[in-house]
Structure formats: structure tokens, C-alpha cells
């Protein structure tokens, strides 16, 4: 395990016990938690993007603010729903955030997940073309976005206003290297292979939209293996990255026990359900004493197969609590996975 970061869903609301009661709370606390994570020696601050809900929805202002407050930690998304995106405008925003960060942006994108709004992307002005599915539209937007961030021309120049230039103009700004830091959030083995063939990194969460009857971590490890094999077969020049997400909740003190002891049995096993008409397998949460969690995660074959672990955090418990949680994982759990704290003076 080379890198460990946190993944926040950015929930906010006035519920009982919530310490992120407003959108401003969620955004400002997201910045503070990223700063705290860097001070703890962690490697990444990632945020879920979810529309029409009391969660983070527009990632680039948040990521840019974090970039300005930090110097080493990776910043990213997990994931942006490409059905909603204007790919050229997104290319401009992504490049700007990456330049502000000094090349630390790790951008997770995908087809998206079930959402509160019916045809939410249509409300943003995006509908599938005739014969397209929602997934096809997301992949079309992705292709345009990825082409744009490589510097390819996308709009015909008007010589009258382009200093006499002709041909196709690229969007500006451009950020060198960003094209190799795009991740696809794959929900199946098939989409993982597709991402590898196109040269995108693999971002796999605690949900797969298929079930073969084997434990979740074994199915996910198979997905990772197929991804790596497809990457090699495609002949890409650079080395791919692979991340997995886990809910890891060490119980160290009475406060932890109050929040998490009741979920130790409830969430300590895989679950199978149906999403968008597909049978899906959900990974278990890891809840308990740190030494037990270290042993369990060391036996998680997908965690062992990945190079990056993203820890989902209960962000509504506030910055102080989540910084403590991340610190306990870094101190008591992560070393058993082969992870070590990074020198704050070195870029990852």
C-alpha cells in the first residue's frame, strides 16, 4: 500500500448531532480536513460528487481552495458523474485546479450512480443521443474531455480574432501530465477492462454491480487483476494506478465506541442488493479495535492488490473527530498494510 487518503461524501444537513449543518460548513470543513490529513502524513483528499442532494456537487472550487492551503497531498474526486458535465468547460476547470495544485490533481470520473433526481442530467441540458444509453452519453462526454486535456484542437479558429491563426484551437489552460491522472470509477470487471484499454487508472469502491457469489474483496481483486492484464495488453507506456475504498472505523476510546460499536456486527459482512436492475455486492465495513482491523485489512485481497486506499469518513462528525480517526488509522492500522508516512517535503 503506497498511498492512503480520505474520501468524503460531503454530507450536510440539520440532523441531530450533525456538525456540518450547512453547505458552507461542509465546504470549509473539507478544506480543514485536507490540511489536517496532510499534517498527519496522509497522501490524498478526495471528494464524492453528487447532484440534487445535500452533498458536495461542484468539486473544482473546493479542490482549488485545498490546493492553495496544502503543498503535498493529492486532491481528487471519487467520482464525477460525466452525464452532467460540459466536457470542454470541465477540461478548463480541471486544468486550472491542477495548475494551482502543482500537478496534484487525481480526477475520478464515471457514468455515475443512482440519484435523487429523475433524469437529472437532462435538467442540466444533457440527454442521450438517439440510440444512446446514459452510460453511452457519459462515455461520449469522457472522450471529448480526455481529448481536450491533451491539447488537441477542438474549435475552428477565427483569424480575425486569433492573431491570424487558422485550424483548430485547444481549450486553455493546459496542464501537462493531467491526462495520465484520470481515473475511471468501474463498477464491474468489464468496465475495468474498458478503462485499462483506454489508459485510465482504476478507481474501485465498496460496490460492484455484479455478484458471482464470492466475497466482495475476492471479486474486486479479480477486477483489479483483469484491469492490470488489459493494461499490459494495451501497451500503455506509463504505470497505472489502482485505488479501492473502505470504511475503516477503529474503536480507540469511548467516543469511538459510542458512534461505532453498534455497527460492528451490522456492517461487518458483505451485502447483496439490486441497483438499477442489476444485482450488486457491497463490501463490508471494518469496525473494531485497531489491531483486529489491521489483521482483517491485511487479509483483504483487493486492498493488497491496490496501491491506493481511500478511507470513507463520516464527515458530519466534524473535522476534529475525523482528524482523530485518520490519525488512529495512520498510527495503528496502516503500517500493517505496508504504508509509511510520507516526508512532507516530497511531492508524491
N, C-alpha and C positions, 0 to 999 in steps of 0.2 A: 504494500500500500504506500504509494508515493505521496499522495495528497489527500487531505481531509478538509472539507469545508462544510458550511451550513446551507440549508435550503429552507427559506421562509415562504410560506404561502401568503404572508402579509394580511392576515385577517384583522378586521377591526369592527367594533360594534359596542353597544352599551350593555352587553350581557353581564351577569353577576360575576364579579372577580376579574373582569377584563381590565387590563392596564393599557390597552390600545383602544380607546373609546371612539376615536375619530380617525379619518383618513390621514390627517396631519400627524397624529400620534404614530400610526403605522409607518409612514414615510420617514419621519425624523428618527424613530427608534431603529428602523432598518439601517440608517446611516451609522448610528451609535453602536449597534451590534457588530457591524462590519469593522469598525475601528477597534472594538474590544477583541474581536476574533483575530485581527492582525497582531494585536499586542500579546495574545495568547500563543502566537506562533502558528495558527491555523493557516490554511492555504487558499480558501475560497469563500466568497459571499455570493450566494445565488438566490434568485427570487422567482417564484411562480408568477405567471401572468394569467389572469382570469377576468373576463369581461362580465359586466352586468351583475357584479357581486361585490360585497364589501371586502375586497381583497386588492392586492396590487394589480394594476391594469396597464400602466404606461411606464415601462421599465427604464427608458433611457434617461429621463431627468434624475431618477434615483441613482442609477449606476454612475452617471457623471458626477453627482454630488459625492458619492462614495469614493470615486477615483480622485477627486480633489482633496479628500481627507486622509487618504492612505497612500502608501508607496510601494507595497509589495504584493498584497493579497490579490488573487484573481477575482474578477467580478463577472457575474453572468446571470443567465436566465435558465429556468428549467420548468416549463418551456414556453416560448411564444407561439401562439396559435396562428399559423400562417394563413388561415382562411380570412382573417380580419385585416391583413396587412397590405398597404400600398408598398410594393416591394422596392420601388425606387426611393421613396421617401424614407423607408426603413434603412436602405443602404446608406443614405446621407447621415441619418441619426446614429447608426451603428458605428460608422467610421469616425464621426465626431467624438463619441464616447470612448472609442478605442484610442484615439489620439490623446485625449485628455488623460487617459489612464497610463499612457506609455506602452500600449500594446498588451494590456492585461485582460481584455475582454474575451470571455468564453461564452459564445452565444448559442444557447439551446433553443431549437425550433422544432415544430412538429405539426401534425394535422390537427391537433387539439383534442379535447376531451369533452364529455357531456357537460352541458352548461345550463344556467337558469333560463336563458332566452331561447325561444323557438326561432330558428333562422336568424340568430344574432348577427352573423356576418352580413346578411342581406341588409340589415339596418345600417351597417357601415358602408353599404353600397356595393357589396361583392356577392355575386351569385354565380354558381357553376354555369359554364357554357353548355350549349346543347350536347347531350351525351356524356357530360362530366358528372362525377360524384363530388361531394365535398372534399374527399381526400385528393381527388384529381386536381381540384382548384388549388388546394394547399400546396401541392407539389409544383403546379404551374407557377404560383407566386414565388415559391422557393427557387425555381430555376432562374427566374428573372432577377431575384435578389442576389443570388450567388454570381450570376454573370456580371451584375453591376459592381459588386465589390472587388472584382478582379481588374477593374479599369476598362472593361470593354465599352465601346461606344454604344449608346442606346437612343440618341436623339439626333436628328439631322441638324447640322449647324446652319445658321443664317449668316452668311458672310458679312452682311451689313452691320451686325452687332457682335460678331465673333472675331473681330480683327482680321477679317478676310479668310478665316478658316473655313474649310469645307469638310464634308464627310460627317461621320458620327461622333458626337461628343459624349464623354463619360460623365457620370454624376460626380460632384465634388462635395466634400473632400474624399480623398482616397487614403486608406490606412494599410500600408504594406504588411502582409502576413495574416490579415484578418480572415482571408478565405480559408486558411488552414485551421481556424479556430471556430468553425461552425460545427455544431453537434445536432444530430437528429434524435429526437425522443422516440425510440422504437418500441412499439407495444407488442411485437411478435418477432419470431425468428425470421420470417420472410422480410419484414421491413428492415430488420438489422442488416440482412444481406444486401438489400437495395441501397441502404445508406453507405455500406462499405464500397460497393461498386462505384458510387458517385464520389467517394473520397471525403465523406463527412464522418466525424467522430461519433461514437455511440453513447447515448445517454439513456440508461435504463432505470426505471423507477421501481416502486414496490407493487406494480401492477403489470400483468401481461394479459392481453386479450386472447388467450388460448389456454387450454389445460390438457395435459397429457396424463395426468394422474400422479406425476412425480412431485416431490416437494418443490416449492417455488424456487428456492435457491439453485436447485439442480437444473430446472427448466431455464432459468436465467443464465446459468453457467453455459448451458448448451447454446443459448442465443449468442453469448459472447464468443464462444469458440467458432460458431458459424460466421460471425462477423469478421473475426481475425482471418479465417481461411479465405473468405471472399476478398478481403483487403489485399492479401498476398497475391491472389489470383489476378486481381485488377492491375497489379504492378505499380501502385502509387509510390512516389519517391519518399514521402515523409512517413514517420511513425504515427499510428493512430492513437487516440486517447479513448478510454472507456471508463464511464462512471456508473455507479449504482447508488441508489438512495435507500436509506434505512432509518427507521425510527428507533433511536437508541436512548434509553432513559435510565441512567444509573441512579440507584437509590443510595444516597450517601448520608443524608440527615433527615430530620423529622419533616422538614418542608417537602423534600422529595417524596417521602413516604406518604404524606398527606395527598399529594397530587396523583401519584402513580401506582401506589400499591394495589389499588382496586383493579387496575387494568392489566396487572401482570398475568393473570390467568385468562382474562377475557381476550386479550390481544396476543397471547403467546403462541399462536398457531396460525397456519395458513387458512385463508378463507376462499371459497369459490362462490362466484355470483355471476350475474348477467349484466353486461353493459352494451348498449346499442345493439342488442340482439345477439351478442357474442358471449360465450362462456369465458369468464375471466378468472384468473387466480391472483389473489392478493397475498403479498408477503406478510409475515408476522412482525410484530413489534418486539424489540429486545428491552425487557424491563426487569430490573433486579440489581443485586449487588455488583459492583464493577468487575470483580474477579470472575463471576459467573458469566457476565456479558462478554468479557474478553475471550473466554473459552468458547462460547457459543458463536461469536463472530469469526473466530479463528477456524471454526468448522463450517462456516458458510462458504460454499464453493464459489458463489458468484462474487462475494466480497474478495475472496482470494484471487479471482481471475481478473478483477478490475484494477486500475491504477489510481482511481479517484473514488472516494467515498463521500457522499453528500448526506449530512445528518439533518433530517427534518426537525425543525424546532417548534415548540408551542409558543409562537411569537406573542400571543396575547397575555402571557405571563410576565412580559416586560423585559427590558434589557438586562437588568441586574441578575434576574433569575436565569435567563438564557446564557449569559456570560459564565455564570457559575456552572451550569450544565455542560457547556462546551469545555470549560476548564477541567472539569472532572473527567470527561471523556479523554481529553488530551493527556491528562496525567495518569489515569488509572487503566484506561481501556486501549487506546490507540497504540501504545508501544508493543502490545502483544500481537498487533497486526503488521508489525514491521515499520510502522510510521515513526518518524522523529521530527521534532520541532525544527523549523527552518530558521536559518540566520536571517534576521530582519534586513540585513544589508544586501541580500541576494535576491534578484528577480527570479521568479520561477520560470 
